[in-house]
Amino acid sequence: MGFLKRMMAAVGVGGARVDARVQNPAVRVGESVSGVILVEGGSIEQKIERLNLGLATRYKSDDTYVTHTLFTQPVVPGFTLQPGERREFPFQLPVPAGTPLTLRGTAVWLVTDADIAGAADPGDTDQLQILPSREMEAVIGAAERLGFSLAGSEVEYHHGRIVQELSFRPPYGQYRIQELEMMMLPGAGGGLDVILEVDRRATGLASLFTSEFEQRGRWHVPASLLAGGPDAVARELGARVQALA
């Protein structure tokens, strides 16, 4: 019977169960997700080598979406779990800069997995709502102060890293652009590096060949400007959008 139980546990039947209970599923970039990992023993004694937590998302590649693990790290060292035993482990997992925001078209979730000797991984996933950091919120708020409305987002994989592009619709009849796209990256020494791209309406002779041009600019937003809030950032953002338009 012991051999049969071990064989069943090896394919995930009758083995340990792992469940992460998240206390704050809505969390800002730069803060931490907290909760407890609940581990329940199955029908046999098992050696848990470690419990791991991480974050995952999906990015667009051609016409398909690819699941991508942003990072994973061990949070509980090895222990032996007895049959029917129940154990809880509190955790705090930082949400690093560069984690995509959960906007329309973008999902991020917590991944819990256990390394168990000779057994299937009884993994668990929990959806999270990733909110902008205060600095990112100042930039998004600045766009809204200028009349832009957030239309959606898309996550892509570029040069070995995940990047998220936010799309904004301009206020009607202003800026002579169809769309403002924005990527926010952590800046060296603080602040944010913001990549701005506009789809610009073509006029004159150019309009005979194309209806839009794309124009891109990079903008380092220092922490001192971000500290002034959306109104302070909006003045600089408006000038840069006008220059690109």
Salt bridges, closest charged atoms under 4 A:
ASP19 OD2 - ARG21 NE 2.51
GLU40 OE1 - ARG17 NH1 2.91
GLU40 OE2 - ARG86 NH1 2.99
GLU88 OE2 - ARG86 NH2 3.65
ASP115 OD2 - ARG50 NH1 2.75
GLU137 OE2 - ARG28 NH1 3.40
GLU137 OE1 - ARG134 NH1 3.68
GLU156 OE1 - HIS158 NE2 2.69
ASP193 OD2 - ARG218 NH2 3.77
ASP193 OD1 - HIS220 ND1 2.86
GLU197 OE1 - ARG216 NH2 2.74
ASP231 OD1 - ARG145 NE 2.73
GLU236 OE2 - ARG240 NE 2.82
